[in-house]
Amino acid sequence: MSFDAWKWINEPRDWDTEDGLRVVADPDTDLWQKAHYGYSFDTAHMFGRQIEGDARVTATFSARYADQYDQAGAILRIDEENWIKAGVEFVDGAHQLSVVVTRGFSDWSVTAAPGVPALVTVDLERSGDAVTVRYGLDGAEPVHMLRLAYFPPGVPAIAGAMCAAPRGAGFETRFTHLSVS
């Protein structure tokens, strides 16, 4: 994987690109805006490149989730108040397929992941004013739809990978495939 023109937002202390992208999420990192908990966090690690219009970001990853709300996946981000993240989040001791859509306020949708998937592929496809979120498990193509959400059209955005460890000591994620097209 070539990461020319890719950049960090909130660069983690420990990461490398020797074999894909390996990231260790720093403790006390999160990505959330206002709703439900009444707090705002924009400290998650995000690695991506700028897109101008329609695009697709695909991330295949595995992680060593350990603590409540450990999360990893793909992101489309305009700014701190307009973004979509999708992936796996560790909630109440179980792996959840998770999508958070933020337009000033965050909303969150989850569905239980079947078992403990070794690999998850998440695909965010931006087309016009919408993003379609799909997933695949254990090497399967991302064909299962999780969500369709509004996303402002024609606005530059960062597309790439994200991870965060809101409550725990941090955890490692390995992205074996990461592409933006």
Backbone hydrogen bonds in HBPLUS format (Angstrom, degrees):
<---DONOR---> <-ACCEPTOR-->    atom                        ^
c    i                          cat <-CA-CA->   ^        H-A-AA   ^      H-
h    n   atom  resd res      DA  || num        DHA   H-A  angle D-A-AA Bond
n    s   type  num  typ     dist DA aas  dist angle  dist       angle   num
A0006-TRP N   A0003-PHE O   3.13 MM   3  5.29 156.3  2.18 127.3 125.7     1
A0007-LYS N   A0048-GLY O   2.74 MM  41  5.61 155.3  1.80 155.2 158.8     2
A0048-GLY N   A0007-LYS O   3.04 MM  41  5.61 159.2  2.08 156.5 157.2     3
A0009-ILE N   A0046-MET O   2.77 MM  37  5.08 148.4  1.87 154.5 159.7     4
A0046-MET N   A0009-ILE O   2.99 MM  37  5.08 163.0  2.02 156.2 158.7     5
A0024-VAL N   A0014-ASP O   2.99 MM  10  5.50 157.2  2.04 170.7 163.6     6
A0016-ASP N   A0022-ARG O   2.98 MM   6  5.39 149.9  2.07 144.8 151.5     7
A0022-ARG N   A0016-ASP O   2.90 MM   6  5.39 172.1  1.91 160.2 162.8     8
A0021-LEU N   A0175-PHE O   3.01 MM 154  5.01 162.7  2.04 143.5 148.9     9
A0175-PHE N   A0021-LEU O   2.72 MM 154  5.01 170.1  1.73 162.6 161.2    10
A0023-VAL N   A0173-THR O   2.89 MM 150  5.33 166.6  1.91 159.8 164.3    11
A0173-THR N   A0023-VAL O   2.78 MM 150  5.33 160.8  1.82 160.9 167.7    12
A0025-ALA N   A0171-PHE O   2.82 MM 146  5.44 149.1  1.91 167.6 158.6    13
A0028-ASP N   A0165-ALA O   2.95 MM 137  5.86 113.9  2.40 169.9 159.4    14
A0029-THR N   A0165-ALA O   3.35 MM 136  5.17 156.0  2.41 105.3 107.1    15
A0043-THR N   A0030-ASP O   2.92 MM  13  5.33 138.5  2.10 160.5 171.7    16
A0044-ALA N   A0030-ASP O   2.93 MM  14  4.67 124.3  2.25 131.3 124.9    17
A0032-TRP N   A0041-PHE O   2.94 MM   9  5.12 165.9  1.96 140.7 142.0    18
A0041-PHE N   A0032-TRP O   2.85 MM   9  5.12 162.1  1.88 140.8 146.4    19
A0035-ALA N   A0033-GLN O   2.74 MM   2  6.10 139.0  1.91 117.9 104.5    20
A0106-SER N   A0033-GLN O   2.88 MM  73  5.12 158.1  1.93 153.1 148.3    21
A0034-LYS N   A0039-TYR O   2.90 MM   5  4.86 119.6  2.28 118.4 133.4    22
A0038-GLY N   A0034-LYS O   3.03 MM   4  4.70 125.5  2.34 139.5 145.9    23
A0037-TYR N   A0035-ALA O   2.75 MM   2  5.86 130.6  1.99 116.0 100.9    24
A0045-HIS N   A0163-CYS O   3.00 MM 118  5.46 154.9  2.06 178.3 170.2    25
A0163-CYS N   A0045-HIS O   3.04 MM 118  5.46 142.4  2.19 144.8 154.0    26
A0047-PHE N   A0161-ALA O   2.89 MM 114  5.27 161.0  1.93 147.5 153.5    27
A0161-ALA N   A0047-PHE O   2.83 MM 114  5.27 151.7  1.91 155.4 153.2    28
A0049-ARG N   A0159-ALA O   3.01 MM 110  5.55 151.1  2.09 147.2 145.3    29
A0159-ALA N   A0049-ARG O   2.91 MM 110  5.55 165.3  1.93 147.5 149.5    30
A0051-ILE N   A0157-ALA O   2.72 MM 106  5.41 155.7  1.78 162.1 170.1    31
A0157-ALA N   A0051-ILE O   3.01 MM 106  5.41 156.1  2.07 146.1 153.3    32
A0055-ALA N   A0126-ARG O   3.11 MM  71  5.21 141.1  2.27 125.4 136.5    33
A0126-ARG N   A0055-ALA O   2.71 MM  71  5.21 158.7  1.75 167.1 172.8    34
A0181-SER N   A0056-ARG O   2.87 MM 125  5.30 158.7  1.92 150.0 156.8    35
A0057-VAL N   A0124-LEU O   2.97 MM  67  5.34 160.1  2.01 148.2 152.7    36
A0124-LEU N   A0057-VAL O   2.90 MM  67  5.34 164.4  1.93 157.3 161.9    37
A0058-THR N   A0179-SER O   2.91 MM 121  5.34 159.6  1.96 149.8 156.0    38
A0179-SER N   A0058-THR O   2.92 MM 121  5.34 158.8  1.97 151.7 158.3    39
A0059-ALA N   A0122-VAL O   2.92 MM  63  5.40 160.0  1.96 154.8 161.5    40
A0122-VAL N   A0059-ALA O   2.85 MM  63  5.40 157.6  1.90 152.4 157.6    41
A0060-THR N   A0177-HIS O   2.81 MM 117  4.94 163.3  1.84 144.0 145.7    42
A0176-THR N   A0060-THR O   2.87 MM 116  5.69 131.2  2.11 137.5 151.9    43
A0177-HIS N   A0060-THR O   3.42 MM 117  4.94 160.5  2.46 133.3 130.9    44
A0061-PHE N   A0120-VAL O   2.90 MM  59  5.56 155.8  1.96 152.7 159.0    45
A0120-VAL N   A0061-PHE O   2.98 MM  59  5.56 156.8  2.03 153.1 160.5    46
A0062-SER N   A0174-ARG O   3.02 MM 112  5.46 146.4  2.14 140.3 150.4    47
A0174-ARG N   A0062-SER O   2.86 MM 112  5.46 167.3  1.87 163.3 167.5    48
A0064-ARG N   A0172-GLU O   2.99 MM 108  5.65 156.2  2.05 162.2 169.4    49
A0070-ASP N   A0067-ASP O   2.99 MM   3  5.73 159.0  2.03 147.9 145.6    50
A0069-TYR N   A0090-PHE O   2.61 MM  21  5.03 147.5  1.71 172.1 170.0    51
A0090-PHE N   A0070-ASP O   2.84 MM  20  5.29 159.2  1.88 155.7 162.9    52
A0071-GLN N   A0164-ALA O   3.07 MM  93  5.45 160.6  2.11 161.8 161.4    53
A0164-ALA N   A0071-GLN O   3.01 MM  93  5.45 151.4  2.09 146.2 148.1    54
A0072-ALA N   A0088-VAL O   3.10 MM  16  5.74 152.0  2.18 155.5 164.2    55
A0088-VAL N   A0072-ALA O   2.98 MM  16  5.74 154.8  2.04 167.2 172.9    56
A0073-GLY N   A0162-MET O   2.96 MM  89  5.46 150.1  2.06 155.6 152.4    57
A0162-MET N   A0073-GLY O   2.90 MM  89  5.46 151.9  1.98 140.6 139.8    58
A0074-ALA N   A0086-ALA O   2.83 MM  12  5.50 151.1  1.91 166.9 167.1    59
A0086-ALA N   A0074-ALA O   3.00 MM  12  5.50 156.8  2.05 151.3 156.1    60
A0075-ILE N   A0160-GLY O   2.87 MM  85  5.43 151.7  1.95 137.5 139.2    61
A0160-GLY N   A0075-ILE O   3.01 MM  85  5.43 157.1  2.06 152.6 156.2    62
A0076-LEU N   A0084-ILE O   2.93 MM   8  5.33 153.3  2.00 153.2 161.5    63
A0084-ILE N   A0076-LEU O   2.86 MM   8  5.33 154.0  1.93 153.9 161.9    64
A0077-ARG N   A0158-ILE O   2.82 MM  81  5.04 155.7  1.87 144.6 152.7    65
A0158-ILE N   A0077-ARG O   2.71 MM  81  5.04 163.1  1.74 144.3 147.0    66
A0078-ILE N   A0082-ASN O   2.82 MM   4  5.42 167.5  1.84 168.2 172.4    67
A0079-ASP N   A0082-ASN O   3.42 MM   3  5.36 157.9  2.48 128.3 134.5    68
A0082-ASN N   A0079-ASP O   3.24 MM   3  5.36 169.1  2.26 111.4 114.7    69
A0104-GLY N   A0081-GLU O   2.67 MM  23  4.68 144.6  1.79 141.7 150.5    70
A0083-TRP N   A0102-THR O   3.03 MM  19  5.27 148.6  2.13 134.2 143.3    71
A0102-THR N   A0083-TRP O   2.84 MM  19  5.27 162.4  1.87 174.1 171.0    72
A0085-LYS N   A0100-VAL O   3.02 MM  15  5.39 158.4  2.06 150.8 157.5    73
A0100-VAL N   A0085-LYS O   2.92 MM  15  5.39 162.3  1.95 154.6 159.8    74
A0087-GLY N   A0098-SER O   2.93 MM  11  5.40 154.1  2.00 150.1 156.7    75
A0098-SER N   A0087-GLY O   2.86 MM  11  5.40 166.2  1.88 140.4 144.9    76
A0089-GLU N   A0096-GLN O   2.84 MM   7  5.23 156.8  1.90 148.8 156.7    77
A0096-GLN N   A0089-GLU O   2.86 MM   7  5.23 154.8  1.92 147.4 155.9    78
A0091-VAL N   A0094-ALA O   2.87 MM   3  5.41 153.7  1.94 164.3 160.9    79
A0094-ALA N   A0091-VAL O   3.03 MM   3  5.41 156.2  2.09 113.3 120.7    80
A0113-ALA N   A0095-HIS O   2.99 MM  18  5.60 169.5  2.00 143.9 143.3    81
A0097-LEU N   A0111-THR O   2.78 MM  14  5.30 159.8  1.82 172.5 165.4    82
A0111-THR N   A0097-LEU O   2.97 MM  14  5.30 143.5  2.10 144.5 155.0    83
A0099-VAL N   A0109-SER O   2.92 MM  10  5.36 156.3  1.97 158.7 162.9    84
A0109-SER N   A0099-VAL O   2.88 MM  10  5.36 162.2  1.92 159.0 164.8    85
A0101-VAL N   A0107-ASP O   3.08 MM   6  5.51 144.4  2.21 142.3 152.6    86
A0107-ASP N   A0101-VAL O   2.94 MM   6  5.51 144.0  2.07 143.8 155.1    87
A0103-ARG N   A0105-PHE O   3.36 MM   2  5.38 156.2  2.42 131.5 129.2    88
A0138-ASP N   A0119-LEU O   2.71 MM  19  4.53 153.6  1.77 150.2 143.3    89
A0121-THR N   A0136-GLY O   2.86 MM  15  5.06 166.4  1.88 153.9 153.8    90
A0136-GLY N   A0121-THR O   2.88 MM  15  5.06 140.9  2.04 142.9 149.3    91
A0123-ASP N   A0134-ARG O   2.92 MM  11  5.15 162.8  1.95 146.4 146.8    92
A0134-ARG N   A0123-ASP O   2.94 MM  11  5.15 160.3  1.98 148.9 155.3    93
A0125-GLU N   A0132-THR O   2.95 MM   7  5.18 168.1  1.96 147.8 151.3    94
A0132-THR N   A0125-GLU O   2.93 MM   7  5.18 155.6  1.99 140.9 144.2    95
A0127-SER N   A0130-ALA O   2.87 MM   3  5.53 167.2  1.89 164.4 168.8    96
A0130-ALA N   A0127-SER O   3.15 MM   3  5.53 156.9  2.20 123.4 130.5    97
A0151-PHE N   A0129-ASP O   2.94 MM  22  5.18 156.2  2.00 119.6 122.2    98
A0131-VAL N   A0149-ALA O   2.81 MM  18  5.36 151.4  1.89 153.9 163.4    99
A0149-ALA N   A0131-VAL O   2.97 MM  18  5.36 161.2  2.01 147.6 153.5   100
A0133-VAL N   A0147-ARG O   2.80 MM  14  5.13 172.7  1.80 160.9 161.3   101
A0146-LEU N   A0133-VAL O   2.76 MM  13  5.46 174.1  1.76 149.8 151.8   102
A0147-ARG N   A0133-VAL O   3.41 MM  14  5.13 160.3  2.45 131.8 132.9   103
A0135-TYR N   A0144-HIS O   2.85 MM   9  5.29 143.5  1.98 137.0 148.4   104
A0144-HIS N   A0135-TYR O   3.14 MM   9  5.29 156.9  2.20 159.7 154.7   105
A0140-ALA N   A0137-LEU O   3.07 MM   3  5.33 163.2  2.10 113.5 118.8   106
A0143-VAL N   A0141-GLU O   2.95 MM   2  5.77 120.4  2.31 114.3  97.7   107
